[in-house]
Amino acid sequence: MVVNCVAYRNDGKRIGDVGIDAISDVLKEPDTFVWVGLHEPDEALLLRLQEEFDLHDLAIEDAQSAHQRTKIEAYGNSLFIVVQTAQLDGGHIAFGETHIFLGARYLVTVRHGASLSYAPARRSCEHTPDLLSLGPSYGLYSVLDFIVDNLLPIVRDFREELQELEQDIFAASFNRDTVRRLYDMQRDLMTLRLAVSPLQDVISQLVRLHPQLIPDELRAYFRDVHDHVTRVNDSISAMREMLTAAISVNLSLVTFGQNEVMKKLAGWAAMLAAPTLITSWYGMNFTHMPELAESWSYPVVIGVVACVVGGIYLALKRAKWL
């Protein structure tokens, strides 16, 4: 459950790994802070961290549940942030959550569900000690930037898959699997948008507020993350519109193809109806039908039928029904 627990000096240099129980000893030393990474911790571990960092009861209660909305809450001189995470799993988006505790001398990340390790974000911070010397808030920036950067490839992969489905979309025949896949993609993107949109407000607060935790030198970095979130949100919106248009085009083409088939069937039915009507007239058992006695009656009827059918065929051909 404890992925890592590392102590740093205020100059951004790494002191080394420490145990959970040794956090209080590290914090007794001046000019130090701690970065803790957890993955689906149990209640006992969270309570231990609460004691070490004096975390608020409500924040700990929320961190125990992996079904929180994206939000930011201030508890005294600390922040509790919930961020939705996402990654592709077998063509579908798997969602998770990251709960973040930020204080003047600590940063705690708690991962639930589908979420990549934040080890790359930590390494990036350690490679830039001059920025990490600004405190745990720079680690918060790196984690948020890492989360957002992993969202855009998901939308890009969906766009590429949509391009691959174009041949099936513009097919005249109906393919239930194509429509189902388009619907699944649209549903996943809707859920992703619900996770990304509130993140804009969260990062906007980090850009403007909480001066006791976010130094002015870092606000430009959080603005950059905000720009990335906006770009992801715009890409999701554009992708959803493309999927809606693709579903409509597919259904319209299928309906158009069915209409063409129905027009042809109606045309052939009209040509069959003409001789049926004429011949049924002579199927009546009337005694006095003068033309039946004439020698030319049969060829005349055949000729009339042929002319009527031919006229109908030409009319339908000119109207592009056949």
Order of alpha helices (4+ residues) and beta strands (2+ residues): beta-beta-alpha-beta-alpha-alpha-beta-beta-beta-beta-alpha-alpha-alpha-alpha-alpha-alpha-alpha-alpha
